[in-house]
Amino acid sequence: MKERFSGILYRGYRFRKTLPPLEAAELKEARYLSTAGGPTWGYTPDRRRTTPGMADSGPEIVPGFAISGNCAILVKMGPYEYPPADLQFGVYFKRQSPRWWQHTVRFPVALEGKDPGTETASGEYFQPRDASSAPLVVLLHGVGDASLVPCRWLARSLAARGIACVVPRQVVHSSRLPGAGWRRMPSLSEDEWFQSYRAAVVEVRQMVDWAGIRSELDGTRVAVLGISFGGFISAITMGVDERITAAVLIVSGGNSATIGQKARARVVRRGYRVSESEYQAAQEQYRRYLAELAENGLDGLDPPQRSYLTDPMTYAGYLAGRRLLMINARWDEFIPREATLDFWEACGRPEIAWLPANHTGIWLWYPLIRKKVGQFLESVFGL
């Protein structure tokens, strides 16, 4: 059936007025466009041109939408896609050690309609002194500020091994939450959480873009390391971005409904726990969605709930067979063992270590964590 669309977001597709109207099936085939000088031109998924007279070589392909003549070309814009932007990264020397230089890095976030706290991202860049074409690891802290400290510890250790590191301040860091917003964590609205995840993932993807233009970095060797919420972001980013070689996930997991229902920490359960019958019904609906996802892929499926798009479990199938290391706490009060094991199974049972600790007490095992992380990443990067 032919439909006329005009200037709205429809099932994840951006479009403008079409004259004449196109088949919806036709529109879903258009996935890429070019922004080279002159008019914009539509491309299908295999990058065949849709407008006569365009050279096959074609200029740069980017996500977005296009108008060519009187015909709209729809382009899929997933929640973690972002418009093309100049890589305006500012790098400012801060201090040095015998093994690395430390810089501050700042860059504008490539998102439209940015919320307060998401306009500019910043962090610390640890550059090995004796390495050229160094691999890069992006280390992501959890909610609040405390886990930024072990991220810095690990970054310095990895930089001494010849691995460059960036430690960004995520949108859940107090410096990026307006007023007393950070005190509301984790009791944010669904929309606030969605926007936080979206900004965090896009920022990591921009850092991968940046690695590709830095002469001292090897943009083909990039990994992520995440703690708690940072682990969720790491898993999602790796799931949507194949440029990421490996991930280390510390005190993390998947299946957000299980986390909210079964976590022992009251701050997590508050506002998320439901009756057992409601929980089981929600799990059944999510299992059906995951089964459809395995068959159709992310692009061919509309989630019944937007929260599915911020659940690491949704992306676990895209992590199976890739290099993963999971480090979890045996008595974690925030991430229930069941949620970790569900995610671990869905990822194809990657390497996992269980340490005798709770969620924050795991850092009493820092020497062991440092050793395991270092050895794993050296193996991934061939060092």
Stockholm file with secondary structure:
# STOCKHOLM 1.0

chainA/1-383         MKERFSGILYRGYRFRKTLPPLEAAELKEARYLSTAGGPTWGYTPDRRRTTPGMADSGPEIVPGFAISGNCAILVKMGPYEYPPADLQFGVYFKRQSPRWWQHTVRFPVALEGKDPGTETASGEYFQPRDASSAPLVVLLHGVGDASLVPCRWLARSLAARGIACVVPRQVVHSSRLPGAGWRRMPSLSEDEWFQSYRAAVVEVRQMVDWAGIRSELDGTRVAVLGISFGGFISAITMGVDERITAAVLIVSGGNSATIGQKARARVVRRGYRVSESEYQAAQEQYRRYLAELAENGLDGLDPPQRSYLTDPMTYAGYLAGRRLLMINARWDEFIPREATLDFWEACGRPEIAWLPANHTGIWLWYPLIRKKVGQFLESVFGL
#=GR chainA/1-383 SS CBCCCCSSEETTEECCCCSSCCBHHHHHHCCEEECCSSSCEEECTTCCBSSTTCCTTCCCEESSCEEETTEEECEECCTTCCCCCCCCCEEEEEEECSSEEEEEEEEECCCSSCCTTCSEEEEEEEEETTCSSEEEEEEECCSSSTTHHHHHHHHHHHHHTTCEEEEECCTTSGGGSCTTGGGGTTCCCHHHHHHHHHHHHHHHHHHHHHHTTCTTEEEEEEEEEEETHHHHHHHHHHHHCTTEEEEEEESCCCCHHHHHHHCSCHHHHTTTCCCHHHHHHHHHHHHHHHHHHHHHCGGGCCCSSGGGGGCGGGGGGGTTTSEEEEEEETTCSSSCHHHHHHHHHHTTCCEEEEESSCTTGGGGGHHHHHHHHHHHHHHHHTC
#=GC SS_cons         CBCCCCSSEETTEECCCCSSCCBHHHHHHCCEEECCSSSCEEECTTCCBSSTTCCTTCCCEESSCEEETTEEECEECCTTCCCCCCCCCEEEEEEECSSEEEEEEEEECCCSSCCTTCSEEEEEEEEETTCSSEEEEEEECCSSSTTHHHHHHHHHHHHHTTCEEEEECCTTSGGGSCTTGGGGTTCCCHHHHHHHHHHHHHHHHHHHHHHTTCTTEEEEEEEEEEETHHHHHHHHHHHHCTTEEEEEEESCCCCHHHHHHHCSCHHHHTTTCCCHHHHHHHHHHHHHHHHHHHHHCGGGCCCSSGGGGGCGGGGGGGTTTSEEEEEEETTCSSSCHHHHHHHHHHTTCCEEEEESSCTTGGGGGHHHHHHHHHHHHHHHHTC
//
